Amino acid sequence: MPAPIPPGLHSLTPHLVCRNAASAIDFYVRAFGAAEMMRLPGPDGRLMHAALRIGDSTLMLVDEYPEQGCLGPQAPGASPVTIHLYVPDVDATLAQAEAAGGQITLPAADMFWGDRYGRLVDPFGHQWSVATHVRDVSPEELQAMAPQGCPDAAP
């Protein structure tokens, strides 16, 4: 009997719908150093499935298929999903992503929960948070330092 989670994958694997998935793959390669694992084009040229490796994780993506209700975040009813990416150097990664065409929405800063953290929107409308863990914070410290009532208080 095969493992319920394929080798090399984690329990949680993001899967993105993109308007022009081939361009999204190019962006993720340039912005985050992704390695393309596979690409499955459909008969009409749209990507039916693709998989990238970023660090130790897999990112799956597909082109939009409006006829099947498969829409990317640029379509009405945009996706509210944010992908959280831990990296060794958040500042360098955000600069690399911006140079590749991403839009920084929150510059990197040291956060109360112990991460240096920033956010960006990629050219396909997906939200990314990027962080480097810089210090351990006890649960008591976290509780004391957390802003009250702030919906964006933690990743």
DOTI-824672 format. One record per atom (N, C-alpha, C): z, y, x. Coordinates in Angstrom, 1 decimal. Layout:
N
<lumlum pz="Z" py="Y" px="X"/>
...
This chain:
155
<lumlum pz="0.0" py="-1.2" px="0.8"/>
<lumlum pz="0.0" py="0.0" px="0.0"/>
<lumlum pz="0.0" py="1.2" px="0.9"/>
<lumlum pz="-0.9" py="2.2" px="0.7"/>
<lumlum pz="-0.9" py="3.4" px="1.5"/>
<lumlum pz="0.2" py="4.3" px="1.2"/>
<lumlum pz="0.5" py="5.2" px="2.2"/>
<lumlum pz="1.6" py="6.1" px="2.1"/>
<lumlum pz="1.3" py="7.1" px="0.9"/>
<lumlum pz="2.3" py="7.5" px="0.2"/>
<lumlum pz="2.0" py="8.5" px="-0.9"/>
<lumlum pz="1.5" py="9.8" px="-0.5"/>
<lumlum pz="1.8" py="10.2" px="0.8"/>
<lumlum pz="1.4" py="11.4" px="1.4"/>
<lumlum pz="0.5" py="11.0" px="2.6"/>
<lumlum pz="-0.8" py="11.4" px="2.6"/>
<lumlum pz="-1.7" py="11.0" px="3.7"/>
<lumlum pz="-1.1" py="11.5" px="5.1"/>
<lumlum pz="-1.4" py="10.7" px="6.1"/>
<lumlum pz="-1.0" py="11.1" px="7.4"/>
<lumlum pz="-1.5" py="12.5" px="7.8"/>
<lumlum pz="-0.7" py="13.3" px="8.4"/>
<lumlum pz="-1.1" py="14.7" px="8.8"/>
<lumlum pz="-0.9" py="15.7" px="7.7"/>
<lumlum pz="-0.5" py="15.3" px="6.5"/>
<lumlum pz="-0.3" py="16.3" px="5.4"/>
<lumlum pz="1.2" py="16.4" px="5.1"/>
<lumlum pz="1.6" py="17.5" px="4.5"/>
<lumlum pz="3.0" py="17.7" px="4.1"/>
<lumlum pz="3.0" py="17.6" px="2.6"/>
<lumlum pz="4.2" py="17.6" px="2.0"/>
<lumlum pz="4.4" py="17.5" px="0.6"/>
<lumlum pz="3.7" py="18.7" px="-0.1"/>
<lumlum pz="3.7" py="19.8" px="0.5"/>
<lumlum pz="3.1" py="21.0" px="-0.1"/>
<lumlum pz="1.9" py="21.4" px="0.7"/>
<lumlum pz="0.8" py="21.4" px="0.1"/>
<lumlum pz="-0.5" py="21.8" px="0.7"/>
<lumlum pz="-1.2" py="22.8" px="-0.1"/>
<lumlum pz="-1.3" py="24.1" px="0.3"/>
<lumlum pz="-2.0" py="25.1" px="-0.5"/>
<lumlum pz="-3.5" py="24.7" px="-0.7"/>
<lumlum pz="-4.0" py="25.1" px="-1.9"/>
<lumlum pz="-5.4" py="24.8" px="-2.2"/>
<lumlum pz="-5.9" py="26.1" px="-2.8"/>
<lumlum pz="-6.8" py="26.7" px="-2.2"/>
<lumlum pz="-7.3" py="28.0" px="-2.6"/>
<lumlum pz="-8.7" py="27.9" px="-3.2"/>
<lumlum pz="-8.9" py="28.7" px="-4.3"/>
<lumlum pz="-10.3" py="28.9" px="-4.8"/>
<lumlum pz="-10.7" py="30.3" px="-4.3"/>
<lumlum pz="-11.9" py="30.3" px="-3.7"/>
<lumlum pz="-12.5" py="31.5" px="-3.1"/>
<lumlum pz="-13.9" py="31.8" px="-3.6"/>
<lumlum pz="-14.1" py="33.1" px="-3.8"/>
<lumlum pz="-15.5" py="33.5" px="-4.1"/>
<lumlum pz="-16.2" py="33.6" px="-2.7"/>
<lumlum pz="-16.9" py="32.6" px="-2.3"/>
<lumlum pz="-17.6" py="32.4" px="-1.0"/>
<lumlum pz="-16.6" py="31.7" px="0.0"/>
<lumlum pz="-16.4" py="30.5" px="-0.3"/>
<lumlum pz="-15.4" py="29.7" px="0.5"/>
<lumlum pz="-15.9" py="29.6" px="2.0"/>
<lumlum pz="-17.2" py="29.6" px="2.2"/>
<lumlum pz="-17.7" py="29.5" px="3.6"/>
<lumlum pz="-17.2" py="30.7" px="4.4"/>
<lumlum pz="-17.3" py="31.9" px="3.8"/>
<lumlum pz="-16.8" py="33.1" px="4.4"/>
<lumlum pz="-15.3" py="33.1" px="4.6"/>
<lumlum pz="-14.6" py="32.5" px="3.6"/>
<lumlum pz="-13.2" py="32.4" px="3.8"/>
<lumlum pz="-12.8" py="31.5" px="5.0"/>
<lumlum pz="-13.5" py="30.4" px="5.1"/>
<lumlum pz="-13.3" py="29.5" px="6.3"/>
<lumlum pz="-13.5" py="30.3" px="7.6"/>
<lumlum pz="-14.5" py="31.1" px="7.7"/>
<lumlum pz="-14.8" py="31.9" px="8.9"/>
<lumlum pz="-13.6" py="32.9" px="9.1"/>
<lumlum pz="-13.1" py="33.5" px="8.0"/>
<lumlum pz="-12.0" py="34.5" px="8.2"/>
<lumlum pz="-10.8" py="33.7" px="8.7"/>
<lumlum pz="-10.4" py="32.6" px="8.1"/>
<lumlum pz="-9.2" py="31.9" px="8.5"/>
<lumlum pz="-9.3" py="31.4" px="9.9"/>
<lumlum pz="-10.5" py="31.0" px="10.4"/>
<lumlum pz="-10.7" py="30.6" px="11.8"/>
<lumlum pz="-10.4" py="31.8" px="12.7"/>
<lumlum pz="-11.0" py="33.0" px="12.4"/>
<lumlum pz="-10.8" py="34.2" px="13.2"/>
<lumlum pz="-9.4" py="34.8" px="13.1"/>
<lumlum pz="-8.9" py="34.8" px="11.9"/>
<lumlum pz="-7.6" py="35.5" px="11.7"/>
<lumlum pz="-6.4" py="34.6" px="12.1"/>
<lumlum pz="-6.4" py="33.3" px="11.9"/>
<lumlum pz="-5.2" py="32.5" px="12.1"/>
<lumlum pz="-5.5" py="31.3" px="13.1"/>
<lumlum pz="-6.7" py="31.3" px="13.7"/>
<lumlum pz="-7.0" py="30.2" px="14.6"/>
<lumlum pz="-7.1" py="28.8" px="13.9"/>
<lumlum pz="-7.5" py="28.8" px="12.7"/>
<lumlum pz="-7.7" py="27.6" px="11.9"/>
<lumlum pz="-8.8" py="26.7" px="12.6"/>
<lumlum pz="-8.6" py="25.4" px="12.4"/>
<lumlum pz="-9.6" py="24.5" px="12.9"/>
<lumlum pz="-10.2" py="23.8" px="11.6"/>
<lumlum pz="-11.5" py="23.8" px="11.5"/>
<lumlum pz="-12.1" py="23.1" px="10.3"/>
<lumlum pz="-12.0" py="21.6" px="10.5"/>
<lumlum pz="-11.5" py="21.0" px="9.4"/>
<lumlum pz="-11.3" py="19.5" px="9.4"/>
<lumlum pz="-12.5" py="18.8" px="8.7"/>
<lumlum pz="-12.9" py="19.4" px="7.6"/>
<lumlum pz="-14.0" py="18.9" px="6.8"/>
<lumlum pz="-14.5" py="19.9" px="5.8"/>
<lumlum pz="-15.8" py="19.7" px="5.4"/>
<lumlum pz="-16.4" py="20.6" px="4.5"/>
<lumlum pz="-17.3" py="19.7" px="3.6"/>
<lumlum pz="-17.2" py="19.8" px="2.3"/>
<lumlum pz="-18.0" py="19.0" px="1.4"/>
<lumlum pz="-18.8" py="19.9" px="0.5"/>
<lumlum pz="-20.1" py="20.1" px="0.8"/>
<lumlum pz="-20.9" py="21.0" px="-0.1"/>
<lumlum pz="-21.4" py="20.2" px="-1.3"/>
<lumlum pz="-21.5" py="20.9" px="-2.4"/>
<lumlum pz="-22.0" py="20.4" px="-3.6"/>
<lumlum pz="-23.5" py="20.5" px="-3.6"/>
<lumlum pz="-24.2" py="19.9" px="-4.6"/>
<lumlum pz="-25.6" py="19.9" px="-4.7"/>
<lumlum pz="-26.2" py="21.3" px="-4.8"/>
<lumlum pz="-25.5" py="22.3" px="-5.3"/>
<lumlum pz="-26.0" py="23.6" px="-5.4"/>
<lumlum pz="-25.6" py="24.5" px="-4.2"/>
<lumlum pz="-25.0" py="23.9" px="-3.2"/>
<lumlum pz="-24.6" py="24.6" px="-2.0"/>
<lumlum pz="-23.2" py="25.2" px="-2.0"/>
<lumlum pz="-22.6" py="25.2" px="-3.1"/>
<lumlum pz="-21.2" py="25.7" px="-3.1"/>
<lumlum pz="-20.3" py="24.6" px="-2.5"/>
<lumlum pz="-19.2" py="25.0" px="-1.9"/>
<lumlum pz="-18.3" py="24.0" px="-1.4"/>
<lumlum pz="-17.4" py="23.4" px="-2.5"/>
<lumlum pz="-17.5" py="22.1" px="-2.6"/>
<lumlum pz="-16.7" py="21.3" px="-3.5"/>
<lumlum pz="-15.3" py="21.1" px="-3.0"/>
<lumlum pz="-15.2" py="21.1" px="-1.6"/>
<lumlum pz="-13.9" py="20.9" px="-1.0"/>
<lumlum pz="-14.0" py="21.2" px="0.5"/>
<lumlum pz="-13.0" py="21.8" px="1.1"/>
<lumlum pz="-12.9" py="22.0" px="2.5"/>
<lumlum pz="-11.5" py="21.9" px="2.9"/>
<lumlum pz="-11.2" py="21.5" px="4.2"/>
<lumlum pz="-9.9" py="21.4" px="4.7"/>
<lumlum pz="-9.8" py="22.1" px="6.1"/>
<lumlum pz="-8.8" py="22.9" px="6.3"/>
<lumlum pz="-8.6" py="23.5" px="7.6"/>
<lumlum pz="-7.2" py="23.1" px="8.1"/>
<lumlum pz="-7.0" py="23.2" px="9.4"/>
<lumlum pz="-5.7" py="23.0" px="10.0"/>
<lumlum pz="-5.3" py="24.3" px="10.6"/>
<lumlum pz="-4.1" py="24.8" px="10.2"/>
<lumlum pz="-3.5" py="26.0" px="10.7"/>
<lumlum pz="-2.1" py="25.6" px="11.2"/>
<lumlum pz="-2.0" py="25.6" px="12.5"/>
<lumlum pz="-0.7" py="25.1" px="13.1"/>
<lumlum pz="-0.6" py="23.6" px="12.8"/>
<lumlum pz="0.6" py="23.2" px="12.2"/>
<lumlum pz="0.8" py="21.8" px="11.8"/>
<lumlum pz="0.5" py="21.6" px="10.3"/>
<lumlum pz="-0.2" py="22.5" px="9.7"/>
<lumlum pz="-0.4" py="22.3" px="8.2"/>
<lumlum pz="-1.9" py="22.4" px="7.8"/>
<lumlum pz="-2.1" py="21.8" px="6.7"/>
<lumlum pz="-3.5" py="21.8" px="6.1"/>
<lumlum pz="-3.6" py="22.8" px="5.0"/>
<lumlum pz="-4.8" py="23.5" px="5.0"/>
<lumlum pz="-5.2" py="24.4" px="3.9"/>
<lumlum pz="-6.4" py="23.9" px="3.3"/>
<lumlum pz="-6.4" py="23.6" px="2.0"/>
<lumlum pz="-7.6" py="23.2" px="1.3"/>
<lumlum pz="-8.2" py="24.3" px="0.6"/>
<lumlum pz="-9.6" py="24.4" px="0.5"/>
<lumlum pz="-10.2" py="25.4" px="-0.3"/>
<lumlum pz="-11.5" py="24.9" px="-0.9"/>
<lumlum pz="-12.0" py="25.7" px="-1.9"/>
<lumlum pz="-13.1" py="25.3" px="-2.7"/>
<lumlum pz="-13.8" py="26.6" px="-3.2"/>
<lumlum pz="-15.1" py="26.6" px="-3.4"/>
<lumlum pz="-15.8" py="27.8" px="-4.0"/>
<lumlum pz="-15.4" py="27.9" px="-5.5"/>
<lumlum pz="-15.6" py="29.0" px="-6.0"/>
<lumlum pz="-15.4" py="29.2" px="-7.5"/>
<lumlum pz="-16.4" py="28.3" px="-8.3"/>
<lumlum pz="-15.9" py="27.8" px="-9.3"/>
<lumlum pz="-16.7" py="27.0" px="-10.3"/>
<lumlum pz="-16.4" py="27.6" px="-11.7"/>
<lumlum pz="-16.8" py="28.8" px="-12.0"/>
<lumlum pz="-16.4" py="29.4" px="-13.3"/>
<lumlum pz="-16.7" py="28.5" px="-14.5"/>
<lumlum pz="-17.8" py="27.7" px="-14.4"/>
<lumlum pz="-18.1" py="26.8" px="-15.5"/>
<lumlum pz="-17.1" py="25.7" px="-15.8"/>
<lumlum pz="-16.2" py="25.6" px="-14.8"/>
<lumlum pz="-15.1" py="24.6" px="-14.9"/>
<lumlum pz="-13.7" py="25.3" px="-15.0"/>
<lumlum pz="-13.8" py="26.6" px="-15.1"/>
<lumlum pz="-12.5" py="27.3" px="-15.2"/>
<lumlum pz="-11.8" py="27.5" px="-13.8"/>
<lumlum pz="-12.6" py="27.2" px="-12.7"/>
<lumlum pz="-12.0" py="27.3" px="-11.4"/>
<lumlum pz="-12.4" py="28.7" px="-10.8"/>
<lumlum pz="-11.5" py="29.6" px="-10.9"/>
<lumlum pz="-11.7" py="31.0" px="-10.5"/>
<lumlum pz="-10.8" py="31.5" px="-9.3"/>
<lumlum pz="-11.4" py="32.3" px="-8.5"/>
<lumlum pz="-10.6" py="32.9" px="-7.4"/>
<lumlum pz="-9.8" py="34.1" px="-7.8"/>
<lumlum pz="-9.0" py="34.6" px="-7.0"/>
<lumlum pz="-8.1" py="35.7" px="-7.3"/>
<lumlum pz="-8.9" py="37.1" px="-7.6"/>
<lumlum pz="-10.2" py="37.2" px="-7.2"/>
<lumlum pz="-10.9" py="38.4" px="-7.5"/>
<lumlum pz="-11.4" py="38.4" px="-9.0"/>
<lumlum pz="-11.4" py="37.3" px="-9.6"/>
<lumlum pz="-11.8" py="37.2" px="-11.0"/>
<lumlum pz="-10.6" py="37.7" px="-11.9"/>
<lumlum pz="-10.9" py="38.1" px="-13.2"/>
<lumlum pz="-9.8" py="38.5" px="-14.1"/>
<lumlum pz="-8.8" py="37.3" px="-14.2"/>
<lumlum pz="-7.5" py="37.7" px="-14.2"/>
<lumlum pz="-6.5" py="36.6" px="-14.2"/>
<lumlum pz="-6.2" py="36.2" px="-12.8"/>
<lumlum pz="-6.2" py="37.1" px="-11.8"/>
<lumlum pz="-6.1" py="36.7" px="-10.4"/>
<lumlum pz="-4.8" py="35.8" px="-10.1"/>
<lumlum pz="-4.9" py="35.1" px="-9.1"/>
<lumlum pz="-3.9" py="34.2" px="-8.7"/>
<lumlum pz="-2.7" py="35.0" px="-8.1"/>
<lumlum pz="-1.5" py="34.6" px="-8.5"/>
<lumlum pz="-0.3" py="35.3" px="-8.0"/>
<lumlum pz="0.3" py="34.6" px="-6.8"/>
<lumlum pz="-0.4" py="33.6" px="-6.2"/>
<lumlum pz="0.1" py="32.8" px="-5.1"/>
<lumlum pz="0.1" py="33.6" px="-3.8"/>
<lumlum pz="1.2" py="33.4" px="-3.1"/>
<lumlum pz="1.3" py="33.9" px="-1.7"/>
<lumlum pz="1.5" py="32.7" px="-0.8"/>
<lumlum pz="0.7" py="32.7" px="0.3"/>
<lumlum pz="0.9" py="31.6" px="1.3"/>
<lumlum pz="1.8" py="32.2" px="2.4"/>
<lumlum pz="2.8" py="31.4" px="2.7"/>
<lumlum pz="3.7" py="31.8" px="3.8"/>
<lumlum pz="3.4" py="31.1" px="5.1"/>
<lumlum pz="3.2" py="31.8" px="6.1"/>
<lumlum pz="2.8" py="31.3" px="7.4"/>
<lumlum pz="3.8" py="31.7" px="8.5"/>
<lumlum pz="4.4" py="30.7" px="9.1"/>
<lumlum pz="5.3" py="30.9" px="10.3"/>
<lumlum pz="4.5" py="30.8" px="11.5"/>
<lumlum pz="4.6" py="31.8" px="12.4"/>
<lumlum pz="3.8" py="31.8" px="13.7"/>
<lumlum pz="4.8" py="32.2" px="14.8"/>
<lumlum pz="4.3" py="32.0" px="16.1"/>
<lumlum pz="5.2" py="32.4" px="17.2"/>
<lumlum pz="5.3" py="33.9" px="17.4"/>
<lumlum pz="4.2" py="34.6" px="17.0"/>
<lumlum pz="4.2" py="36.1" px="17.2"/>
<lumlum pz="3.6" py="36.8" px="16.0"/>
<lumlum pz="4.4" py="37.2" px="15.1"/>
<lumlum pz="3.9" py="37.8" px="13.8"/>
<lumlum pz="3.1" py="39.0" px="14.1"/>
<lumlum pz="3.5" py="39.9" px="15.0"/>
<lumlum pz="2.7" py="41.1" px="15.3"/>
<lumlum pz="1.3" py="40.8" px="15.8"/>
<lumlum pz="1.2" py="39.9" px="16.7"/>
<lumlum pz="-0.1" py="39.5" px="17.2"/>
<lumlum pz="-1.0" py="38.9" px="16.1"/>
<lumlum pz="-0.4" py="38.0" px="15.3"/>
<lumlum pz="-1.1" py="37.4" px="14.2"/>
<lumlum pz="-1.6" py="38.4" px="13.1"/>
<lumlum pz="-0.7" py="39.3" px="12.8"/>
<lumlum pz="-1.2" py="40.4" px="11.8"/>
<lumlum pz="-2.3" py="41.2" px="12.4"/>
<lumlum pz="-2.2" py="41.6" px="13.7"/>
<lumlum pz="-3.2" py="42.3" px="14.3"/>
<lumlum pz="-4.6" py="41.6" px="14.3"/>
<lumlum pz="-4.5" py="40.3" px="14.6"/>
<lumlum pz="-5.7" py="39.4" px="14.6"/>
<lumlum pz="-6.3" py="39.3" px="13.2"/>
<lumlum pz="-5.4" py="39.1" px="12.2"/>
<lumlum pz="-5.9" py="39.1" px="10.8"/>
<lumlum pz="-6.6" py="40.4" px="10.4"/>
<lumlum pz="-5.9" py="41.5" px="10.8"/>
<lumlum pz="-6.5" py="42.8" px="10.4"/>
<lumlum pz="-7.9" py="43.0" px="11.1"/>
<lumlum pz="-8.0" py="42.6" px="12.4"/>
<lumlum pz="-9.2" py="42.7" px="13.1"/>
<lumlum pz="-10.3" py="41.8" px="12.4"/>
<lumlum pz="-9.9" py="40.7" px="11.8"/>
<lumlum pz="-10.8" py="39.8" px="11.2"/>
<lumlum pz="-11.2" py="40.2" px="9.8"/>
<lumlum pz="-10.6" py="41.3" px="9.3"/>
<lumlum pz="-11.0" py="41.8" px="8.0"/>
<lumlum pz="-9.9" py="41.8" px="6.9"/>
<lumlum pz="-8.7" py="41.4" px="7.3"/>
<lumlum pz="-7.6" py="41.4" px="6.4"/>
<lumlum pz="-7.0" py="42.8" px="6.2"/>
<lumlum pz="-6.3" py="43.0" px="5.1"/>
<lumlum pz="-5.7" py="44.3" px="4.9"/>
<lumlum pz="-4.2" py="44.2" px="4.9"/>
<lumlum pz="-3.5" py="44.8" px="5.9"/>
<lumlum pz="-2.1" py="44.8" px="6.0"/>
<lumlum pz="-1.4" py="45.5" px="4.8"/>
<lumlum pz="-0.6" py="44.8" px="4.1"/>
<lumlum pz="0.1" py="45.5" px="2.9"/>
<lumlum pz="1.6" py="45.8" px="3.2"/>
<lumlum pz="2.1" py="45.1" px="4.3"/>
<lumlum pz="3.4" py="45.4" px="4.7"/>
<lumlum pz="3.5" py="45.1" px="6.2"/>
<lumlum pz="3.6" py="46.2" px="7.1"/>
<lumlum pz="3.6" py="45.9" px="8.5"/>
<lumlum pz="4.8" py="45.1" px="8.9"/>
<lumlum pz="4.7" py="44.4" px="10.0"/>
<lumlum pz="5.8" py="43.5" px="10.4"/>
<lumlum pz="7.1" py="44.4" px="10.7"/>
<lumlum pz="8.2" py="43.8" px="10.3"/>
<lumlum pz="9.5" py="44.5" px="10.5"/>
<lumlum pz="10.5" py="43.4" px="10.5"/>
<lumlum pz="11.6" py="43.6" px="11.2"/>
<lumlum pz="12.7" py="42.7" px="11.2"/>
<lumlum pz="13.4" py="42.7" px="9.9"/>
<lumlum pz="13.6" py="41.6" px="9.2"/>
<lumlum pz="14.2" py="41.5" px="7.9"/>
<lumlum pz="15.6" py="40.9" px="7.9"/>
<lumlum pz="16.3" py="41.3" px="6.9"/>
<lumlum pz="17.7" py="40.9" px="6.9"/>
<lumlum pz="17.9" py="39.4" px="6.9"/>
<lumlum pz="17.0" py="38.6" px="6.4"/>
<lumlum pz="17.1" py="37.1" px="6.4"/>
<lumlum pz="16.9" py="36.4" px="7.7"/>
<lumlum pz="16.5" py="37.2" px="8.8"/>
<lumlum pz="16.4" py="36.7" px="10.1"/>
<lumlum pz="15.0" py="36.5" px="10.6"/>
<lumlum pz="14.0" py="36.9" px="9.9"/>
<lumlum pz="12.6" py="36.8" px="10.3"/>
<lumlum pz="12.0" py="38.2" px="10.6"/>
<lumlum pz="11.1" py="38.2" px="11.5"/>
<lumlum pz="10.2" py="39.4" px="11.6"/>
<lumlum pz="9.1" py="39.0" px="10.7"/>
<lumlum pz="8.7" py="39.9" px="9.7"/>
<lumlum pz="7.9" py="39.5" px="8.6"/>
<lumlum pz="7.0" py="40.7" px="8.2"/>
<lumlum pz="5.8" py="40.3" px="7.8"/>
<lumlum pz="4.8" py="41.2" px="7.3"/>
<lumlum pz="3.9" py="40.5" px="6.3"/>
<lumlum pz="3.1" py="41.3" px="5.6"/>
<lumlum pz="2.2" py="40.8" px="4.6"/>
<lumlum pz="0.8" py="41.3" px="4.7"/>
<lumlum pz="-0.2" py="40.6" px="4.2"/>
<lumlum pz="-1.6" py="41.0" px="4.2"/>
<lumlum pz="-2.3" py="40.4" px="3.0"/>
<lumlum pz="-3.4" py="41.0" px="2.7"/>
<lumlum pz="-4.4" py="40.5" px="1.7"/>
<lumlum pz="-5.6" py="40.1" px="2.5"/>
<lumlum pz="-6.1" py="38.9" px="2.3"/>
<lumlum pz="-7.3" py="38.6" px="3.0"/>
<lumlum pz="-8.6" py="39.1" px="2.2"/>
<lumlum pz="-9.7" py="39.0" px="2.8"/>
<lumlum pz="-10.9" py="39.6" px="2.1"/>
<lumlum pz="-11.3" py="38.9" px="0.8"/>
<lumlum pz="-10.6" py="37.8" px="0.5"/>
<lumlum pz="-10.9" py="37.1" px="-0.7"/>
<lumlum pz="-9.8" py="37.3" px="-1.8"/>
<lumlum pz="-8.9" py="38.2" px="-1.5"/>
<lumlum pz="-7.9" py="38.5" px="-2.5"/>
<lumlum pz="-6.6" py="37.7" px="-2.4"/>
<lumlum pz="-6.5" py="36.8" px="-1.5"/>
<lumlum pz="-5.3" py="36.0" px="-1.4"/>
<lumlum pz="-4.2" py="36.7" px="-0.6"/>
<lumlum pz="-3.0" py="36.6" px="-1.1"/>
<lumlum pz="-1.8" py="37.2" px="-0.5"/>
<lumlum pz="-1.2" py="36.3" px="0.6"/>
<lumlum pz="-0.9" py="36.8" px="1.8"/>
<lumlum pz="-0.3" py="36.0" px="2.8"/>
<lumlum pz="0.9" py="36.8" px="3.3"/>
<lumlum pz="2.0" py="36.0" px="3.5"/>
<lumlum pz="3.2" py="36.6" px="4.2"/>
<lumlum pz="3.2" py="35.8" px="5.5"/>
<lumlum pz="3.5" py="36.5" px="6.6"/>
<lumlum pz="3.5" py="36.0" px="8.0"/>
<lumlum pz="4.8" py="36.3" px="8.6"/>
<lumlum pz="5.4" py="35.4" px="9.3"/>
<lumlum pz="6.8" py="35.6" px="9.8"/>
<lumlum pz="7.0" py="34.8" px="11.1"/>
<lumlum pz="7.9" py="35.4" px="11.9"/>
<lumlum pz="8.5" py="34.7" px="13.1"/>
<lumlum pz="10.0" py="34.8" px="12.9"/>
<lumlum pz="10.6" py="33.6" px="12.9"/>
<lumlum pz="12.0" py="33.5" px="12.8"/>
<lumlum pz="12.7" py="34.1" px="14.1"/>
<lumlum pz="13.5" py="35.1" px="14.0"/>
<lumlum pz="14.0" py="35.7" px="15.2"/>
<lumlum pz="15.5" py="35.6" px="15.4"/>
<lumlum pz="16.2" py="35.3" px="14.3"/>
<lumlum pz="17.7" py="35.0" px="14.4"/>
<lumlum pz="18.2" py="34.3" px="13.2"/>
<lumlum pz="19.2" py="33.5" px="13.4"/>
<lumlum pz="19.8" py="32.7" px="12.4"/>
<lumlum pz="20.8" py="33.7" px="11.6"/>
<lumlum pz="20.9" py="33.5" px="10.3"/>
<lumlum pz="21.8" py="34.3" px="9.5"/>
<lumlum pz="22.6" py="33.4" px="8.7"/>
<lumlum pz="23.9" py="33.6" px="8.7"/>
<lumlum pz="24.8" py="32.7" px="7.9"/>
<lumlum pz="24.6" py="33.0" px="6.4"/>
<lumlum pz="24.9" py="32.1" px="5.5"/>
<lumlum pz="24.8" py="32.4" px="4.1"/>
<lumlum pz="25.6" py="33.6" px="3.7"/>
<lumlum pz="26.8" py="33.7" px="4.3"/>
<lumlum pz="27.6" py="34.9" px="4.0"/>
<lumlum pz="27.0" py="36.2" px="4.4"/>
<lumlum pz="26.4" py="36.2" px="5.6"/>
<lumlum pz="25.7" py="37.4" px="6.0"/>
<lumlum pz="24.5" py="37.7" px="5.1"/>
<lumlum pz="23.8" py="36.7" px="4.8"/>
<lumlum pz="22.6" py="36.9" px="3.9"/>
<lumlum pz="23.0" py="37.5" px="2.6"/>
<lumlum pz="24.1" py="37.0" px="2.0"/>
<lumlum pz="24.6" py="37.5" px="0.7"/>
<lumlum pz="25.0" py="38.9" px="0.8"/>
<lumlum pz="25.7" py="39.3" px="1.9"/>
<lumlum pz="26.2" py="40.6" px="2.1"/>
<lumlum pz="25.0" py="41.6" px="2.4"/>
<lumlum pz="24.0" py="41.2" px="3.1"/>
<lumlum pz="22.9" py="42.1" px="3.5"/>
<lumlum pz="21.8" py="42.2" px="2.5"/>
<lumlum pz="21.7" py="41.3" px="1.5"/>
<lumlum pz="20.6" py="41.2" px="0.6"/>
<lumlum pz="20.6" py="42.4" px="-0.4"/>
<lumlum pz="19.5" py="43.1" px="-0.5"/>
<lumlum pz="19.4" py="44.2" px="-1.5"/>
<lumlum pz="19.7" py="43.6" px="-2.9"/>
<lumlum pz="20.3" py="44.4" px="-3.7"/>
<lumlum pz="20.6" py="43.9" px="-5.1"/>
<lumlum pz="19.5" py="44.3" px="-6.0"/>
<lumlum pz="19.0" py="43.4" px="-6.8"/>
<lumlum pz="18.0" py="43.6" px="-7.8"/>
<lumlum pz="16.6" py="43.8" px="-7.2"/>
<lumlum pz="16.3" py="43.5" px="-6.0"/>
<lumlum pz="15.0" py="43.7" px="-5.4"/>
<lumlum pz="14.2" py="42.4" px="-5.5"/>
<lumlum pz="13.1" py="42.4" px="-6.2"/>
<lumlum pz="12.3" py="41.2" px="-6.4"/>
<lumlum pz="11.7" py="40.7" px="-5.1"/>
<lumlum pz="11.6" py="41.6" px="-4.1"/>
<lumlum pz="10.9" py="41.3" px="-2.9"/>
<lumlum pz="11.9" py="41.1" px="-1.8"/>
<lumlum pz="13.1" py="40.7" px="-2.1"/>
<lumlum pz="14.2" py="40.6" px="-1.1"/>
<lumlum pz="14.1" py="39.5" px="-0.1"/>
<lumlum pz="13.4" py="38.4" px="-0.4"/>
<lumlum pz="13.3" py="37.3" px="0.5"/>
<lumlum pz="11.9" py="36.7" px="0.3"/>
<lumlum pz="11.5" py="35.9" px="1.4"/>
<lumlum pz="10.2" py="35.3" px="1.3"/>
<lumlum pz="10.1" py="34.3" px="0.2"/>
